[in-house]
Amino acid sequence: MERAEPIIRRWLRPALWMLVLIPAVWLVARGVMSDLGANPIERIEDETGQWTLRLLAASLAVTPLITFTRWGWLIRERRFLGLAAFWYAVLHLSTYIGLDNFFDVDDIVKDVLKHLYVTVGMAAFLLLLPLAITSTKGWIRRLGGHRWNVLHRLVYVAAVAGCVHFLWSVKKDITEPLLYSAVFFVLFALRFLRRPARPTLRHAGERR
Protein backbone atom coordinates (compact mmCIF):
# COMPACT_ATOMS: atom_id res chain seq x y z
CA MET A 1 0.00 0.00 0.00
CA GLU A 2 2.80 2.43 0.87
CA ARG A 3 4.62 1.73 -2.39
CA ALA A 4 1.47 2.26 -4.42
CA GLU A 5 0.54 5.56 -2.76
CA PRO A 6 2.93 7.88 -4.69
CA ILE A 7 1.83 6.39 -8.01
CA ILE A 8 -1.86 6.62 -7.16
CA ARG A 9 -1.43 10.14 -5.84
CA ARG A 10 0.26 11.22 -9.07
CA TRP A 11 -2.20 9.69 -11.52
CA LEU A 12 -5.51 9.76 -9.66
CA ARG A 13 -6.58 13.29 -10.60
CA PRO A 14 -5.87 12.82 -14.34
CA ALA A 15 -7.80 9.54 -14.17
CA LEU A 16 -10.72 11.29 -12.46
CA TRP A 17 -10.73 14.02 -15.10
CA MET A 18 -11.01 11.33 -17.75
CA LEU A 19 -13.80 9.65 -15.79
CA VAL A 20 -15.73 12.93 -15.70
CA LEU A 21 -15.10 14.20 -19.24
CA ILE A 22 -15.20 11.07 -21.40
CA PRO A 23 -18.92 10.28 -20.81
CA ALA A 24 -19.90 13.85 -21.71
CA VAL A 25 -17.69 13.92 -24.82
CA TRP A 26 -18.98 10.50 -25.88
CA LEU A 27 -22.58 11.66 -25.39
CA VAL A 28 -21.97 14.72 -27.58
CA ALA A 29 -20.26 12.57 -30.23
CA ARG A 30 -23.17 10.15 -30.29
CA GLY A 31 -25.56 13.08 -30.61
CA VAL A 32 -23.64 14.43 -33.60
CA MET A 33 -23.71 10.97 -35.20
CA SER A 34 -27.46 10.63 -34.46
CA ASP A 35 -26.73 7.54 -32.39
CA LEU A 36 -28.89 8.26 -29.35
CA GLY A 37 -31.86 6.16 -30.34
CA ALA A 38 -35.46 7.05 -31.10
CA ASN A 39 -35.69 9.55 -28.22
CA PRO A 40 -32.31 11.33 -27.96
CA ILE A 41 -33.49 13.89 -25.40
CA GLU A 42 -34.68 11.17 -23.06
CA ARG A 43 -31.38 9.34 -23.57
CA ILE A 44 -29.36 12.45 -22.68
CA GLU A 45 -31.48 13.00 -19.57
CA ASP A 46 -31.01 9.38 -18.54
CA GLU A 47 -27.24 9.36 -19.12
CA THR A 48 -26.57 12.66 -17.33
CA GLY A 49 -28.85 11.68 -14.46
CA GLN A 50 -27.13 8.35 -13.96
CA TRP A 51 -23.68 9.93 -14.08
CA THR A 52 -24.84 12.37 -11.42
CA LEU A 53 -25.66 9.43 -9.16
CA ARG A 54 -22.45 7.57 -10.02
CA LEU A 55 -20.21 10.50 -9.23
CA LEU A 56 -22.18 11.34 -6.10
CA ALA A 57 -21.70 7.74 -4.93
CA ALA A 58 -17.98 7.98 -5.76
CA SER A 59 -17.66 11.16 -3.66
CA LEU A 60 -19.37 9.47 -0.70
CA ALA A 61 -17.09 6.45 -1.08
CA VAL A 62 -14.02 8.58 -0.41
CA THR A 63 -14.58 8.84 3.37
CA PRO A 64 -14.66 5.05 3.92
CA LEU A 65 -11.64 4.79 1.63
CA ILE A 66 -9.75 7.33 3.77
CA THR A 67 -10.66 5.32 6.86
CA PHE A 68 -9.28 2.16 5.25
CA THR A 69 -6.11 3.62 3.68
CA ARG A 70 -5.37 6.54 6.04
CA TRP A 71 -4.72 8.64 2.93
CA GLY A 72 -5.99 12.01 4.13
CA TRP A 73 -5.01 13.67 0.85
CA LEU A 74 -8.00 11.95 -0.79
CA ILE A 75 -10.20 14.64 0.77
CA ARG A 76 -9.61 16.98 -2.17
CA GLU A 77 -10.68 14.24 -4.58
CA ARG A 78 -13.97 13.95 -2.69
CA ARG A 79 -14.62 17.62 -3.36
CA PHE A 80 -13.68 17.16 -7.01
CA LEU A 81 -16.10 14.25 -7.41
CA GLY A 82 -18.86 16.13 -5.61
CA LEU A 83 -18.51 19.10 -7.96
CA ALA A 84 -18.40 16.75 -10.94
CA ALA A 85 -21.66 15.19 -9.77
CA PHE A 86 -23.20 18.67 -9.54
CA TRP A 87 -21.94 19.48 -13.05
CA TYR A 88 -23.75 16.44 -14.44
CA ALA A 89 -26.84 17.43 -12.45
CA VAL A 90 -26.69 20.83 -14.17
CA LEU A 91 -26.46 19.08 -17.56
CA HIS A 92 -29.39 16.86 -16.60
CA LEU A 93 -31.55 19.82 -15.53
CA SER A 94 -30.47 21.93 -18.53
CA THR A 95 -31.55 19.16 -20.89
CA TYR A 96 -34.93 18.98 -19.18
CA ILE A 97 -35.44 22.76 -19.24
CA GLY A 98 -33.93 23.58 -22.62
CA LEU A 99 -34.40 20.55 -24.87
CA ASP A 100 -37.42 18.88 -23.29
CA ASN A 101 -39.46 21.98 -22.43
CA PHE A 102 -37.86 24.70 -24.61
CA PHE A 103 -37.54 27.05 -21.60
CA ASP A 104 -41.34 27.22 -21.20
CA VAL A 105 -41.58 28.28 -17.56
CA ASP A 106 -45.32 27.61 -17.31
CA ASP A 107 -44.96 24.04 -18.59
CA ILE A 108 -42.01 23.40 -16.30
CA VAL A 109 -43.87 24.66 -13.22
CA LYS A 110 -46.92 22.57 -14.11
CA ASP A 111 -44.73 19.52 -14.65
CA VAL A 112 -42.98 19.99 -11.29
CA LEU A 113 -46.31 20.33 -9.50
CA LYS A 114 -48.05 17.50 -11.36
CA HIS A 115 -45.44 14.74 -11.47
CA LEU A 116 -43.88 13.63 -8.21
CA TYR A 117 -40.74 12.24 -9.83
CA VAL A 118 -40.04 15.67 -11.32
CA THR A 119 -40.75 17.32 -7.96
CA VAL A 120 -38.30 15.03 -6.17
CA GLY A 121 -35.70 15.47 -8.90
CA MET A 122 -35.92 19.25 -8.65
CA ALA A 123 -35.62 18.98 -4.86
CA ALA A 124 -32.49 16.86 -5.25
CA PHE A 125 -30.91 19.50 -7.47
CA LEU A 126 -31.80 22.31 -5.07
CA LEU A 127 -30.22 20.32 -2.24
CA LEU A 128 -27.00 19.95 -4.22
CA LEU A 129 -26.87 23.64 -5.15
CA PRO A 130 -25.80 25.06 -1.74
CA LEU A 131 -23.30 22.22 -1.37
CA ALA A 132 -21.63 23.16 -4.65
CA ILE A 133 -21.63 26.87 -3.79
CA THR A 134 -20.06 26.30 -0.37
CA SER A 135 -17.50 23.72 -1.48
CA THR A 136 -14.57 26.16 -1.41
CA LYS A 137 -12.15 26.68 1.48
CA GLY A 138 -13.37 30.26 1.75
CA TRP A 139 -16.89 29.11 2.53
CA ILE A 140 -15.57 26.60 5.05
CA ARG A 141 -13.87 29.48 6.88
CA ARG A 142 -16.98 31.68 6.69
CA LEU A 143 -19.36 29.02 7.98
CA GLY A 144 -16.98 27.35 10.41
CA GLY A 145 -16.23 23.65 10.41
CA HIS A 146 -19.28 22.57 12.42
CA ARG A 147 -21.89 24.50 10.45
CA TRP A 148 -20.25 23.50 7.17
CA ASN A 149 -20.42 19.83 8.15
CA VAL A 150 -24.06 20.13 9.17
CA LEU A 151 -24.95 21.81 5.86
CA HIS A 152 -23.10 19.23 3.80
CA ARG A 153 -24.98 16.37 5.38
CA LEU A 154 -27.69 17.38 2.95
CA VAL A 155 -25.75 15.27 0.46
CA TYR A 156 -27.38 12.19 2.00
CA VAL A 157 -30.86 13.62 1.50
CA ALA A 158 -29.94 14.61 -2.06
CA ALA A 159 -28.71 11.08 -2.79
CA VAL A 160 -31.94 9.55 -1.50
CA ALA A 161 -34.00 12.06 -3.49
CA GLY A 162 -31.95 11.29 -6.60
CA CYS A 163 -32.59 7.55 -6.24
CA VAL A 164 -36.32 8.12 -5.69
CA HIS A 165 -36.41 10.42 -8.72
CA PHE A 166 -34.79 7.71 -10.83
CA LEU A 167 -37.04 4.97 -9.46
CA TRP A 168 -40.26 6.90 -10.09
CA SER A 169 -39.17 8.06 -13.54
CA VAL A 170 -38.65 4.59 -15.04
CA LYS A 171 -41.66 3.00 -16.67
CA LYS A 172 -40.96 -0.74 -16.41
CA ASP A 173 -37.61 -2.18 -15.33
CA ILE A 174 -36.61 -0.82 -11.91
CA THR A 175 -33.42 -2.91 -11.64
CA GLU A 176 -31.02 0.01 -12.16
CA PRO A 177 -32.71 2.38 -9.67
CA LEU A 178 -32.72 -0.37 -7.06
CA LEU A 179 -29.03 -1.08 -7.74
CA TYR A 180 -28.14 2.58 -7.18
CA SER A 181 -30.23 2.60 -4.01
CA ALA A 182 -28.37 -0.46 -2.73
CA VAL A 183 -24.99 1.18 -3.43
CA PHE A 184 -25.97 4.29 -1.50
CA PHE A 185 -27.36 2.16 1.35
CA VAL A 186 -23.98 0.43 1.69
CA LEU A 187 -22.15 3.77 1.57
CA PHE A 188 -24.42 5.23 4.25
CA ALA A 189 -23.87 2.17 6.43
CA LEU A 190 -20.10 2.42 6.05
CA ARG A 191 -20.22 6.12 6.87
CA PHE A 192 -22.32 5.85 10.00
CA LEU A 193 -21.27 2.47 11.38
CA ARG A 194 -17.54 3.08 11.07
CA ARG A 195 -16.95 6.72 11.80
CA PRO A 196 -13.41 7.99 11.22
CA ALA A 197 -11.42 9.64 13.95
CA ARG A 198 -12.24 13.25 14.73
CA PRO A 199 -10.64 15.53 12.16
CA THR A 200 -7.71 17.70 13.07
CA LEU A 201 -8.09 21.48 12.97
CA ARG A 202 -6.44 21.42 9.56
CA HIS A 203 -9.24 19.31 8.11
CA ALA A 204 -12.16 20.84 10.01
CA GLY A 205 -15.06 21.25 7.65
CA GLU A 206 -13.83 18.47 5.39
CA ARG A 207 -15.86 15.56 6.77
CA ARG A 208 -19.09 14.17 5.48
N, C-alpha and C positions, 0 to 999 in steps of 0.2 A: 504493500500500500504506500509506504514512504517513497519507494523508488518511482512509483507511477505518478505521484502527486505533481512533480514539476512538469511532466509531459501533459497531464490533464489540465493543469492550470494554464499552460501556454496555449493549448489548442481548443479549450472548451468554448470560449467566446466566439471564435470564428465558426465553430460547429453549430453553435446556437443561432448565429446570424443566418447560416444556411438553412437551418431548421425553420426559421421564421419566414425567410424571403422566398425560398424555393416553391412552397405551395401557392403563394400569391402569384409569382411569375408564371407558374405552370397553369394556373387558373386563367390568367390573362391570355396566355398562348393558346389554350384550348378555346377560349372565346373567339379569338381572332380566326382560328381554323374552323369555327362553327362545330365544335366537338363537345358541346355541353348538353346534348340530348334534345328532346322535344320541348323541354321547358328550361331554357338556360338561366332565367332569372331565379327560378326555384333552386336550381343546382348551385348557383353562386351563393344564395342564402344558406343553403344546407352546408356547403363546404366551409364558408367563413364562420358559421355558427359552431360547427364541430371543431374547427381549429381554435376557436375561442375557448371551448371547454378543455381541449387537449393542453393548451398552453397554461391555462389556469390550473389544471391538475399538476402540470410539471412544476409550476411555481410553488404549489403547496407541498410538493414532494421534497423540496429542497431542505426544509427544516428537519424532517426525519433523516435525510441523508447527512446533514451536518452532525446530528446526534450520533450517527453510526460511524462517520469518518473522522469527526473532530476537525473538519476543514472549515473553519470560520469564514474564510474568504469566499465561500459559496454564497454568502449573503447577497452580494451584489448581483449574482446571477439570478437570484430569486426576484429581485426588483426588475431585472431585464425581462424575465419571462412574464412577470405580471403586467408590465407595460406592453409587451408583445400581445398578450391575451386581450388587453383593452384595444389595441390597434385593430385586431381582427373583429372585435365587437363593433368598433366604429365602421368597418367595412360591411359587416353584417347589417347594421342599422341603416347605413347609407344606401345599400342595395334595396332594402325594404322601402325607404322613403323616396329615393330617386327613381329607381327602375321599376319597382312594383307599383308605386302609387303616384309617380310623376309629381312629387312635391305638393300633392293636393292635401292641404292641412285638414279640411273638413272630413275627407275620407279616412285619413289616418286617425283622427280623433274618434270617429265612429267605430273604426276597426279595433282600436285599443279598448274602447268601452264595451264593445259587443263580444269580442272573442277573448276568452280568458287566457289562452296561450300567448296572445299578443300582449295582453296586460302584464302577465308575469315576465315575459321577455323584456318589455320596456322597463319594468321594475329592476330586473337584473342589471340592465345597462346603467340605470340611474344609480344603483348601488356601487357599480365599478367606477363611476365618474369621479367622486371625491377621492377614491383611493388612488387613481391615476394622478389627479391634481396634486395630492399631498405626498407623492412618492419621493420627492427630492429631500436632500439633507436639510435644506433651508426650512422646509415645512416641519420636519422632525424637530428642529430647534424651536420653531415658533409654537408648536403645539405641546412640546415636552414629550418625553418618552412614553409616559403612562397614557396620556390622552391619545397620542398617535397610535399606540397599540390597541386601545379600545376601539378607535375609529376603524382600524384596518381589520378588525375581526368581522367587519361586514363582508369580507371576502367569502366567509363560509355561507352566509345568507345568499350572496350573489351566486355561489356555486350551486346551491340547492335550487334557487330560482331558475338558473340556466338549465339544469337537468329537467325540472318540471316543464319549462317552456319547450324543450326538445321532445319530451314524452307526449305532451298534449298536442304538439304540432304534427306528429306522424299520424298517418291514416290507418295503417295496417300493422306492419311489423315493428314491434316495440323493443326488439332485441338490443339495438344500439343504445337507445336511451337508458335502458336498464343496465347495460354494461358500464356506461359512464357513471351512473348513479352508484354502482358497486365500487368503482375505482375511488370515487370521492368518499364513500363510506369508509373504505380502508384507510384513506389518507387522514380523515377526521379521527379515526380510532388511533392511528399512530401518533397523531398530534396531541391528543388529550390523554391517552393512556401512558405515554412515555414522554413526559415533559422534559425538555432539556434544562440544563442548569441555568440559574438566573444569569441574565446577560451582564457583562461588565458595563461600566459607564460608557466605554467607547462604543458599544453596540446597542445602547439604550435606544428604543424606538425601532429596532430592526427585527423584532420577533413577531411572528404570527403563525 
